Amino acid sequence: MATLAQRVRGGERRAAARLMRLLDDGVSAGFDALRELYPDTGRARIVGVTGSPGSGKSTLVDQLVRVWRDRGLTVGVVAIDPTSPFSGGAILGDRIRMRQHEADDGVFVRSLATRGNLGGLSRSTRDVVAVMDAMGMDRIVIETVGVGQDEVDIVGTAHTSLVVLVPGMGDDIQAIKAGILEIADIFVLNKADHEGVDRAEREIRAMIELGGDLDGWKPPIVRTIASSGEGVLNLADAVDDHLRWLDETGRFEDRVRRARVHHVRQALRDRFERRLDRAITEQTGIAGLIDAAASGEQDPYSVADAVLAELSVG
Amino acid sequence: MATLAQRVRGGERRAAARLMRLLDDGVSAGFDALRELYPDTGRARIVGVTGSPGSGKSTLVDQLVRVWRDRGLTVGVVAIDPTSPFSGGAILGDRIRMRQHEADDGVFVRSLATRGNLGGLSRSTRDVVAVMDAMGMDRIVIETVGVGQDEVDIVGTAHTSLVVLVPGMGDDIQAIKAGILEIADIFVLNKADHEGVDRAEREIRAMIELGGDLDGWKPPIVRTIASSGEGVLNLADAVDDHLRWLDETGRFEDRVRRARVHHVRQALRDRFERRLDRAITEQTGIAGLIDAAASGEQDPYSVADAVLAELSVG
């Protein structure tokens, strides 16, 4: 009998899906398998895609997946969906997006919900990416609504980050550029058949110029019409160009190292939170301290110090 | 000589600003003062305001501040601004927003930047709110672009949460409702003179109906035109209604308790991160483990376990 890790390494989709479920549920067998698989990671090229709601990101990603499949590459997609409290959000989205690739073993799609899971988002994303990497996916796309710092950070740990903008954003470009500009390796100007596309390109170019020649890579602006597929071949080429540039300048290794350190910190945060949750449930002393804070009897800072001392992480 | 905490308690603006700076810089004297001030907190009513970029939130908050000032209330405003990497964002915004209230001792505005400060956002916000509370502000507004989970969580810890929407959002309403619907105590339909206002109200009402009668409070929809001030008196009344409802049903104490527990958890996370940063700098064993992860020699999960074990010993 092959172990779960071995089956994932062999590219078995059902084993990968099972492992992701175990990780979601926080089952320790899942983390053991992930640890066993870690040496098999590092081969995939990871592409982050972010943009505001309505920018056509998802359609664009679907088109990119098609181009990569045509070029003989396997593709994993991690779609980070804000969950609607009423529709069941991510799970539904997962099913819909899976359907069109159902017959294609070269594509693996996974949606993650962000709701009520502060911090957990980064952890799950990194773990899911690691599983897809270990199962042999050539390209992995992390797609997110790039508006929160958490989401921006995740996309920023990809090897190549795309920021999707659309014409006529007006003031919104001011809000969007916050934090996102720094991570953009490629700007995608989607809905390029809409009015105001030239002005939008000028605005983006002005932002790029202001940012200076970061690292020696000047982010290109690629126009696309995701709904018809126009420009998507160019976009795939631009991604290849950037990946090649990373390789040739030795920056690829830098990005991988940085992502690994982020991963450790995330794993540490996660372990700390789980330990804390367990302590609150199991250690009456700690539960009592939290109660004292809840009632206002003690201030939160003193309680945090006392809890930390109890946990002996102080 | 009065201590810093005493001066803040006396309502001294310069002392409050100084304390906020100390907290920003992580100076321990700041945390000592905050601890000393904690018994003086809990009197302010905290109002969260969130909405997408371009919804007119800031103008609306300025109008609300005016109404409250007219009613003899003092007001603190914590504005969470996405920082532009080029303009220096928050600090600039702070100065501009301060200017119009410069002569008014009853208003204290503080802008916080979100950039590159994952997790730190919640901490700073809570601490700044605590300082404003201790200095005697009657109302404290937390204003944020409510798109990331982190931002939503912060607004959700307010006593009364306003969600600002505008007509003609189309598909965006789908994205906006994620996570935000649950926290809305009052919906503000701003730019109510724009086309599509009736349709937007119907959509919001449909969402509210779907959500059921949460807790016995049905969120009202208040139309406003922030630019002219129309509807803002109604909005201030709706906020009062909600605060009264919280008091009368005993839910106010529930919200306060919940916020205090959040505050403890945030303080714990923050301490853990600082402890970790210190350990990476000062303990060669831990730095070595992180290096082993960065080079790919060891997997991040094992390294996280090992670092946590080291931290517990140390």
Interface residues (C-beta under 8 A of the other chain):
Chain A: F31 L34 R35 Y38 P39 G42 P53 G54 D81 P82 T83 S84 P85 F86 G89 T114 R115 G116 N117 L118 G119 L121 V145 V147 G148 Q149 D150 E151 D153 G170 D171 D172 Q174 A175 I176 K177 A178 G179 L181 E182 M207 L210 G211 V256 R257 R260 V261 H263 V264 R265 Q266 A267 L268 R269 D270 R271 F272 E273 R275 L276 I290 A293 A294 S295 G296 D299 P300 Y301 S302 V303 A304 D305 V307 L308 L311 S312 V313 G314
Chain B: F31 L34 R35 Y38 P39 G42 P53 G54 D81 P82 T83 S84 P85 F86 G89 T114 R115 G116 N117 L118 G119 L121 V145 V147 G148 Q149 D150 E151 D153 G170 D171 D172 Q174 A175 I176 K177 A178 G179 L181 E182 M207 L210 G211 V256 R257 R260 V261 H263 V264 R265 Q266 A267 L268 R269 D270 R271 F272 E273 R275 L276 I290 A293 A294 S295 G296 D299 P300 Y301 S302 V303 A304 D305 V307 L308 L311 S312
